[in-house]
Every structure is written in structure tokens, then in C-alpha cells.
């Protein structure tokens, strides 16, 4: 009888753990779906800065965080990474402030990476 009880107890523990894992994984997937990337409605490409050309810089990249209001309007841009530093920041900020996203009714953030290449 003791052996049956331990087997049942062990089975119950495994079932409980399996249910807990399914619940946890389901919640994690739902969280990812809720925080999916916002849909871009309008993209404005950044201009290649004259300063970059004057300094002989022909390529670079900028990673930025965009703050978006509930209507989909960009309300702020934060430069997270830039290579080379401070050459493309203003062009990226000006362009991203013109972007528009599908409104969700809630404020959100989104990260983008823009890559520059001057083919001239």
C-alpha cells in the first residue's frame, strides 16, 4: 500500500509540474504576442549627413529606441548605439520622428537599427 501511495504521489507531482510548465509557457507566449512589433504605417529614410561625407565616412549604423504614443505618433527617439558615434544621430532622430505606426491606444516602445551606406 505504501508503494502505491508513493507512486500516486509521484505521478501527481509530475502532473502538477507539467500543468505548471504549460501554464507558464502559455503565459510567456501570450506575453510575446502582446509585445509584438508595432506595424509601421509611414517610414521616412534618413538623409546621409554631409558631415559624414566631409569626414570621409561612407558607412555606419545606429540602433535607436522609439517612443510611440497611443495614436502611433513618434514622441521621442533615444540613440542606443552608433558606429561611428554622433555622425548619424541627428539624421536618424529627424527621420524617426516622422515615422508613424498603427495606433494601439497605448504608449509603446520599439527598437530599430538603421544602416547607412554612401554609394557615391
Buried (B, 14 or more C-beta within 10 A) or exposed (E): EEEEEEEEEEEEEEEEEEEEEEEEEEEEEEEEEEEEEBEEEEEEEBEBBEEBEEEEBEBBBBBBBBBBBEEBBBEBBEBEEBBEEEBBBBBBBEBBBEBBBEBBEEEBEBEBEBEBEEEE
